Amino acid sequence: MKFSITKKEILYLTVSHLLLFLVTAVSKRHPQIELFEVLTFVLYSIGAFVISFILLPRFYTNKRMFEIITYSIILIFSIIVVEELVLEQIFYPDNRGKSLNIYTVLQVFPKVMMLVGFKLIWDSLMIRNENEKLKDLATQSELQFLQSQINPHFLFNNLNNLYSYALEKSDKTPEIILQLSGLLRYMLYECKEEYVSLRKDADQLSNFISLNELQIEDRGIVTFNTSENLNEYRIAPLLMIVFVENAFKHSVSSLSKDIKIIVDINVDKEGKLQFACKNSYSESTNIDSIANGIGLVNVKKRLDLIYKDRYSLKTSAKDGIYHVLLNIDL
């Protein structure tokens, strides 16, 4: 029967066995440790080893509890026989070795089970650690999947803009290509980290706003404000850009003039980010389509995975203004 054991597990089992031995073998009446006690405890440890590393791995995975119980009883009975008929005959031939002692049964069984329990506790802790690692891995995989959905979504929208300007042979086409190239470089190479500089993310957001502002031209006003302390903080990348992209998309598609988009990024002294994005829209627009777009659904999932209970997200639509307020405890 093959089994594996690590150095840490060997150390843990050695220390736990020694502690149990000292607790049971040493007392005020008998402060000295006798060879008989050492040999019997070694016998108990061998029995616990057989149960922990051979019987349980072989039969428990197949739910063969009858075999585990049967072989464990036979094993413990064998330990009792060796202790009573061999060790006691050698060390105490004139007293304890003369007759079988029922006390031996009451002593062997709990000690062997306690030694087996040490192994089960270790296995339980290892399984718990593995589950945590798998949970973290699943979370990271889901985050990467959600981010991979955001990037093509963003690219698709901006390539459409680029195509329109190219058809018109606009002088602004090179500028669009340059700004789009910078954003893609940021997404491909710098957004692989779990967190990025808040200032750098805000700068790329400014680049994105300038890129999309070309669509509006003289049809409206775009305002972008940030606080001065953004360099001190880090944030998960590509969160805020989704809301701004959404604001441009629905303002431009529903209004031909008087477009207003206001974006504010502020961090207070306690390190709490307040991101606000307001955009005008036509009240005849379907608000459900604004609130449930692919990008917004994904960013909500990312917020849940990364910040959990450390963020709040509120959206409202009133009097032709769609308002997003995102607070994150950085």
C-alpha positions in Angstrom: 0.0 0.0 0.0 1.5 3.3 -1.1 1.2 6.4 1.1 2.7 9.9 1.1 3.8 12.0 4.0 5.5 15.4 4.1 8.2 16.6 6.5 5.7 18.9 8.2 3.3 16.1 8.8 6.1 13.9 10.2 7.0 16.8 12.6 3.4 17.3 13.6 2.7 13.6 14.3 6.0 13.2 16.2 5.3 16.2 18.4 1.7 15.2 19.0 2.7 11.6 19.8 5.4 12.7 22.2 3.0 15.0 24.0 0.4 12.3 24.5 3.1 9.9 25.7 4.4 12.4 28.3 0.9 13.2 29.5 -0.1 9.6 30.0 3.3 8.1 31.1 4.5 10.8 33.6 2.7 11.6 36.8 3.5 12.8 40.3 3.4 9.2 41.6 5.5 7.9 38.7 7.8 10.7 37.5 10.2 8.2 35.9 9.6 6.7 32.4 9.9 3.0 32.2 10.9 1.0 29.2 7.7 -1.0 29.3 5.7 2.3 28.8 7.9 3.3 25.9 7.5 -0.1 24.1 3.7 -0.2 24.7 3.3 3.3 23.3 5.4 2.4 20.3 3.0 -0.5 19.8 0.0 1.8 20.0 1.7 4.2 17.5 2.2 1.3 15.1 -1.4 0.3 15.4 -2.5 4.0 14.7 -0.1 4.1 11.7 -1.7 1.0 10.2 -5.2 2.4 10.7 -4.4 5.9 9.5 -2.1 5.2 6.5 -3.4 1.8 5.3 -6.9 0.9 6.4 -8.5 4.3 6.1 -7.0 5.2 2.7 -7.8 1.8 1.3 -11.4 1.3 2.5 -12.8 4.7 3.5 -12.7 6.1 -0.1 -15.0 3.2 -1.1 -17.2 3.7 2.0 -16.3 0.2 3.2 -16.9 0.9 6.8 -17.4 -2.7 7.8 -13.9 -3.6 6.7 -12.4 -0.6 8.6 -14.2 -1.5 11.8 -13.4 -5.2 11.5 -9.7 -4.8 10.8 -9.3 -2.1 13.4 -10.8 -4.4 16.1 -8.5 -7.2 15.0 -5.5 -4.9 15.1 -6.4 -3.5 18.6 -7.0 -7.0 19.9 -3.6 -8.0 18.5 -2.0 -5.1 20.4 -3.6 -6.2 23.6 -2.4 -9.8 23.1 1.2 -8.6 22.5 1.1 -6.4 25.5 -0.5 -8.9 27.8 1.2 -12.1 26.7 4.6 -10.8 25.6 5.6 -7.5 27.1 4.0 -8.0 30.6 5.5 -11.5 30.7 8.9 -10.0 30.1 8.7 -7.0 32.4 6.2 -8.1 35.1 6.3 -11.9 35.2 5.5 -12.0 39.0 2.4 -9.8 39.1 0.7 -8.3 36.0 2.0 -11.1 33.8 0.2 -13.8 35.7 -3.3 -12.9 34.5 -5.2 -11.0 31.8 -6.2 -7.5 32.8 -9.4 -5.9 31.5 -7.9 -2.5 32.2 -5.6 -3.1 29.2 -8.5 -3.0 26.8 -9.7 0.3 28.4 -6.2 1.7 28.0 -5.3 0.6 24.5 -8.4 1.6 22.6 -8.7 5.3 23.6 -4.9 5.8 23.1 -4.9 4.3 19.6 -8.0 6.3 18.7 -6.4 9.5 19.9 -3.3 8.8 17.8 -5.5 8.2 14.8 -7.3 11.4 15.6 -4.1 13.4 15.3 -3.8 12.1 11.8 -7.4 12.9 10.9 -7.0 16.5 12.3 -4.0 17.0 10.0 -5.8 15.6 7.0 -8.8 17.8 7.8 -6.6 20.9 7.9 -4.8 20.0 4.7 -8.2 19.4 2.9 -9.4 22.8 4.2 -6.2 24.5 2.8 -6.6 22.8 -0.5 -10.2 23.9 -0.7 -9.2 27.5 0.0 -6.5 27.3 -2.7 -9.1 25.9 -5.2 -11.6 28.6 -4.2 -8.9 31.3 -4.8 -8.0 29.7 -8.1 -11.6 29.6 -9.2 -12.0 33.2 -8.2 -9.0 34.3 -10.2 -10.1 32.2 -13.2 -13.5 33.9 -13.1 -12.0 37.3 -12.8 -9.8 36.7 -15.8 -12.8 35.4 -17.8 -14.8 38.5 -16.9 -11.9 40.8 -17.8 -11.4 39.0 -21.1 -15.1 39.7 -21.9 -14.7 43.4 -21.1 -11.7 43.9 -23.4 -13.2 42.7 -26.7 -16.4 44.5 -25.8 -14.5 47.8 -25.5 -12.4 47.1 -28.6 -15.5 46.3 -30.7 -17.1 49.7 -29.9 -14.0 51.7 -30.6 -13.1 50.0 -33.8 -16.6 51.0 -35.0 -15.7 54.6 -34.3 -12.4 54.3 -36.0 -14.0 52.7 -39.1 -16.5 55.6 -39.3 -13.7 58.2 -39.2 -11.6 56.3 -41.7 -14.6 56.2 -44.2 -14.8 60.0 -43.9 -11.0 60.3 -44.3 -11.0 62.5 -41.2 -7.8 64.2 -40.0 -8.6 62.9 -36.6 -8.1 59.2 -37.6 -4.3 59.2 -36.6 -5.2 60.7 -33.2 -7.8 58.0 -32.6 -5.4 55.3 -33.6 -2.8 56.6 -31.2 -5.2 56.9 -28.3 -6.7 53.5 -29.0 -3.2 52.0 -29.2 -2.3 53.4 -25.7 -5.4 52.0 -24.2 -4.9 48.6 -25.7 -1.3 48.6 -24.5 -2.5 49.3 -21.0 -5.1 46.6 -21.2 -2.8 43.9 -22.6 0.4 44.5 -20.5 -0.5 46.5 -17.3 -3.9 45.1 -16.5 -2.6 41.6 -15.9 -2.0 42.5 -12.2 -4.8 42.2 -9.7 -4.3 45.9 -8.8 -2.9 48.9 -10.6 -2.1 52.5 -9.6 -5.3 54.5 -9.3 -3.6 57.4 -10.9 -2.5 55.3 -13.9 -6.0 53.9 -14.2 -7.5 57.4 -14.1 -5.0 58.6 -16.7 -6.1 55.9 -19.1 -9.7 56.8 -18.3 -8.9 60.3 -19.3 -7.4 59.0 -22.6 -10.6 56.9 -23.1 -12.8 60.0 -22.5 -10.7 62.0 -25.0 -11.1 59.2 -27.6 -14.8 59.1 -27.2 -15.2 62.8 -27.0 -14.4 63.0 -30.7 -17.9 61.5 -31.3 -19.6 64.3 -29.6 -17.7 67.2 -31.1 -20.0 70.3 -30.7 -23.1 68.4 -29.5 -22.3 68.6 -25.8 -19.8 68.9 -23.0 -17.7 66.3 -21.2 -16.2 67.1 -17.8 -13.6 64.9 -16.0 -12.3 65.8 -12.5 -9.9 63.9 -10.2 -8.5 64.6 -6.7 -4.7 65.1 -6.3 -4.0 62.1 -4.1 -4.6 59.2 -6.5 -1.0 58.2 -6.6 -1.3 56.8 -3.0 -3.8 54.1 -3.9 -4.3 51.0 -6.0 -7.5 49.7 -7.6 -8.6 46.7 -9.7 -8.1 47.7 -13.3 -10.9 48.5 -15.9 -13.7 49.0 -13.4 -14.5 52.7 -13.9 -14.0 52.7 -17.6 -17.1 50.4 -18.1 -19.4 53.0 -16.6 -17.9 55.8 -18.7 -18.2 53.7 -21.8 -21.8 53.1 -21.0 -22.4 56.8 -20.4 -21.0 57.7 -23.9 -22.8 54.9 -25.6 -26.3 55.8 -24.4 -25.9 59.6 -24.5 -24.6 59.6 -28.1 -27.1 57.1 -29.3 -30.2 58.8 -27.7 -29.4 62.5 -28.0 -28.4 64.7 -31.0 -27.5 67.7 -28.9 -27.1 69.0 -25.3 -25.1 65.9 -24.3 -23.7 66.2 -20.8 -21.2 63.7 -19.3 -19.6 64.4 -15.9 -17.0 62.0 -14.4 -15.6 62.6 -10.9 -12.9 60.5 -9.1 -12.1 61.4 -5.5 -10.5 59.6 -2.6 -11.0 60.9 1.0 -8.5 60.8 3.8 -9.7 57.4 5.0 -8.8 55.8 1.6 -12.4 55.5 0.3 -12.9 56.0 -3.4 -16.0 57.9 -4.6 -16.5 57.5 -8.3 -19.4 59.4 -9.9 -20.5 59.3 -13.5 -23.5 61.3 -14.8 -24.8 61.4 -18.4 -27.8 62.9 -20.1 -30.1 60.6 -22.1 -33.4 60.7 -23.8 -36.2 59.6 -21.4 -37.7 57.6 -24.3 -34.6 55.3 -24.0 -35.1 51.9 -22.5 -33.4 52.3 -19.1 -33.2 48.5 -18.6 -30.9 48.2 -21.5 -28.6 50.8 -19.9 -28.5 49.0 -16.5 -28.1 45.5 -17.8 -25.5 45.8 -20.6 -22.8 43.2 -20.9 -20.1 45.5 -19.5 -22.1 46.5 -16.4 -23.1 43.0 -15.6 -19.5 41.9 -15.7 -18.2 44.8 -13.7 -20.7 44.1 -10.9 -19.5 40.5 -10.8 -15.9 41.7 -10.6 -16.7 44.0 -7.8 -18.4 41.2 -5.9 -15.4 38.9 -6.3 -12.7 41.5 -5.6 -14.2 43.9 -3.0 -17.1 41.8 -1.6 -18.6 43.9 1.2 -16.1 46.8 0.8 -18.0 48.6 -2.0 -21.4 50.0 -2.8 -22.9 50.7 -6.2 -25.9 52.8 -6.8 -27.6 53.8 -10.0 -30.5 56.1 -10.7 -32.3 57.7 -13.6 -34.2 60.9 -13.1 -35.1 63.9 -15.2 -33.0 62.7 -18.2 -29.9 62.1 -16.1 -28.4 58.7 -15.5 -26.3 58.6 -12.4 -23.8 56.0 -11.2 -22.2 56.3 -7.8 -19.5 53.8 -6.9 -17.8 53.8 -3.4 -14.9 51.4 -2.7 -12.9 51.1 0.5 -9.4 50.9 -1.1 
